[in-house]
Amino acid sequence: MGSPTVLQVRISEAGVSLHGILGLPEQPQGVIAFAHGSGSGRFSPRNQFVARHLEAGGFATLLLDLLTPDEADDRRKVFNIDLLADRLLLAQDWLSKHPHTIRLRVGYFGASTGAGAALQAAARKPQAVEAVVSRGGRPDLAGLYLSQVLAPTLLLVGGDDGPVIDMNREALTQLTCPKKLVIVPGATHLFEEPGTLEQVAEQALRWFQRYLQPRTSTAKECIE
């Protein structure tokens, strides 16, 4: 398999212009849109690492700045989950029309606060997304939307990320979709420890390989 094609893209609507990186392997099985955490964007080294692994596994990826540069300097907007979910839905709509991704099923990969936005977006437009993965996420920030998520959801948390583990365990009880919580031993919030981010990338790849396929009756069963 050759190297993925990498396109610099811009998504513009209603006076807002968002910059992104679209990675396209040969014959992609689906496309994964990334929702970054506070202070991160398309150049996040951790999300880029995960994206490369997903591309090697046959998935297209969209690493998108969900905020403009001016917005990224406004802490109120950095933590505005409603706004971030709006932008992720904008990206999903763009993917549904782009010639390279128009026929591909969509998954969301959310990190930190971006996980809350990914889950809210999944609940607000359930027919548009097939699976969600959260890395060191704050799924609790999706609030009442959690119980409305239909897409199979994987929560990945570091074993040394105590408060976030509790938040994810509580969120797991509120999710009614196919779901799983995986705690990565020895990992802190950013998964900087050797080998831990590799585990995240592989777990995410397996989840998307499982659920970005035609649905079957077993795919609707909850996993806890």
C-alpha positions in Angstrom: 0.0 0.0 0.0 1.4 3.4 -1.0 1.5 6.5 1.2 -1.8 8.4 1.7 -2.6 11.4 -0.4 -2.6 14.5 1.9 -4.8 17.5 1.0 -4.8 20.9 2.7 -8.5 21.8 2.8 -10.7 24.7 3.9 -14.3 24.5 5.0 -16.2 27.7 4.8 -19.7 28.6 5.8 -21.6 31.6 7.2 -18.5 33.7 7.3 -16.4 31.1 9.1 -13.4 29.5 7.5 -11.8 26.4 9.0 -8.5 24.8 7.9 -7.9 21.1 7.9 -5.8 18.2 6.6 -7.5 15.4 4.7 -5.6 12.1 4.5 -6.6 9.7 1.8 -5.3 6.2 1.6 -6.0 4.0 -1.4 -9.6 2.7 -1.4 -10.5 4.0 2.1 -13.0 2.0 4.1 -14.4 5.1 5.8 -13.4 8.5 7.0 -12.7 9.6 10.6 -13.2 13.3 11.6 -11.2 14.4 14.6 -12.5 16.7 17.3 -9.4 18.1 19.2 -9.2 19.0 22.8 -8.8 22.5 24.2 -5.8 24.3 22.8 -5.2 21.7 20.1 -5.9 21.7 16.4 -5.0 19.9 13.1 -1.3 19.9 14.0 -1.8 18.0 17.3 1.1 15.5 17.3 -1.0 12.9 19.2 -3.9 13.1 16.9 -1.6 13.1 13.9 -0.1 9.9 15.2 -3.5 8.3 15.6 -4.5 9.5 12.1 -1.4 8.0 10.5 -2.3 4.6 12.1 -5.9 4.8 10.9 -4.7 5.7 7.4 -2.4 2.7 7.4 -5.4 0.6 8.4 -7.4 1.9 5.4 -9.3 4.9 6.8 -9.3 8.4 5.5 -8.9 11.1 8.2 -9.9 14.7 8.6 -7.8 16.7 11.1 -9.7 20.0 11.3 -9.3 23.2 13.4 -12.8 23.5 14.8 -12.1 27.1 15.8 -10.6 30.1 13.9 -7.3 31.5 15.2 -9.2 34.4 16.9 -11.7 32.0 18.5 -8.9 29.7 19.7 -7.7 32.6 21.9 -11.1 33.0 23.5 -11.3 30.5 26.4 -15.1 30.8 26.4 -15.2 29.3 22.9 -12.5 26.7 23.6 -14.8 25.2 26.1 -18.1 25.9 24.2 -19.1 22.3 23.5 -22.2 23.4 21.6 -20.1 25.4 19.2 -17.5 22.7 18.8 -20.3 20.2 18.0 -21.8 22.6 15.5 -18.4 22.8 13.7 -18.0 19.0 13.7 -21.4 18.6 12.1 -20.3 21.2 9.6 -17.3 19.0 8.8 -19.5 15.9 8.6 -21.7 17.7 6.0 -18.6 18.8 4.1 -17.3 15.2 4.0 -20.7 14.0 2.8 -20.3 16.2 -0.3 -16.6 16.1 -1.0 -15.8 14.0 -4.1 -13.2 11.9 -2.2 -15.4 11.1 0.8 -19.0 11.4 -0.5 -19.6 7.6 -0.3 -17.7 6.9 2.9 -19.2 6.1 6.3 -18.1 8.6 8.9 -16.6 8.0 12.4 -15.6 10.6 15.1 -12.4 10.6 17.1 -12.6 13.0 20.0 -9.8 13.9 22.4 -10.3 15.6 25.8 -13.0 18.2 25.5 -13.4 17.3 21.9 -14.9 14.0 23.0 -17.8 15.8 24.5 -18.4 17.7 21.2 -18.1 14.4 19.2 -20.7 12.7 21.4 -23.1 15.7 21.2 -22.7 15.8 17.4 -23.4 12.1 17.2 -26.6 12.5 19.3 -27.8 15.5 17.3 -27.4 13.8 13.9 -27.3 10.1 14.5 -27.8 9.0 10.9 -24.5 10.8 10.0 -22.0 8.9 12.1 -21.3 5.2 12.5 -18.9 5.0 15.5 -17.2 7.3 18.1 -13.8 6.9 19.9 -12.8 9.1 22.8 -9.2 9.5 23.9 -8.6 10.8 27.4 -12.0 12.4 26.8 -14.6 14.4 28.7 -17.7 12.6 27.6 -19.5 14.1 30.6 -19.4 17.4 28.7 -22.0 16.0 26.3 -24.5 16.2 29.2 -28.0 15.0 28.5 -27.0 14.1 24.9 -25.2 11.0 26.1 -28.3 9.0 26.4 -29.3 9.9 22.8 -26.1 8.6 21.2 -26.7 5.7 18.9 -23.3 5.2 17.4 -21.1 2.5 19.1 -18.7 4.4 21.4 -15.3 3.4 22.7 -13.9 5.3 25.7 -10.1 5.1 26.1 -8.7 6.4 29.4 -5.2 6.4 31.0 -4.9 4.2 34.1 -3.2 7.1 35.9 -5.8 9.7 34.9 -7.9 9.3 38.0 -10.6 12.0 37.8 -11.1 11.3 34.1 -11.6 7.6 34.7 -14.4 8.4 37.1 -16.0 10.8 34.5 -15.8 8.1 31.8 -17.3 5.4 34.1 -20.2 7.6 34.9 -20.7 8.5 31.2 -20.6 4.8 30.3 -23.7 4.2 32.6 -25.5 6.9 30.7 -24.7 5.6 27.2 -27.3 3.3 25.8 -25.6 2.4 22.6 -23.0 -0.3 22.0 -20.2 0.8 24.3 -16.9 -0.1 25.9 -14.5 1.5 28.4 -10.8 0.6 28.0 -8.3 1.7 30.7 -4.7 1.8 29.4 -2.4 0.8 32.3 0.3 3.3 33.2 -0.9 6.1 31.0 -1.6 9.7 32.1 -4.0 12.1 30.4 -1.9 12.8 27.3 -0.7 9.2 26.8 2.9 10.4 26.7 4.3 7.2 28.3 6.1 4.8 25.9 3.7 2.5 24.0 0.5 4.0 25.4 -0.5 6.1 22.4 0.2 3.1 20.2 -2.4 1.2 22.2 -4.9 4.0 21.7 -4.3 4.0 18.0 -4.7 0.3 17.7 -7.8 0.2 19.8 -9.4 2.9 17.7 -8.5 1.2 14.5 -10.1 -2.1 15.7 -13.3 -0.2 16.8 -13.7 1.6 13.4 -12.9 -1.6 11.5 -15.7 -3.3 13.4 -18.4 -0.6 13.2 -17.7 1.3 9.9 -19.0 -1.8 8.1 -22.5 -2.6 7.1 -24.6 -3.1 10.3 -25.5 -6.5 11.5 -27.8 -7.6 14.3 -24.8 -8.3 16.6 -23.5 -4.8 16.1 -26.4 -3.4 18.1 -25.6 -5.4 21.2 -24.1 -3.4 24.1 -20.7 -4.3 25.3 -19.7 -3.4 28.9 
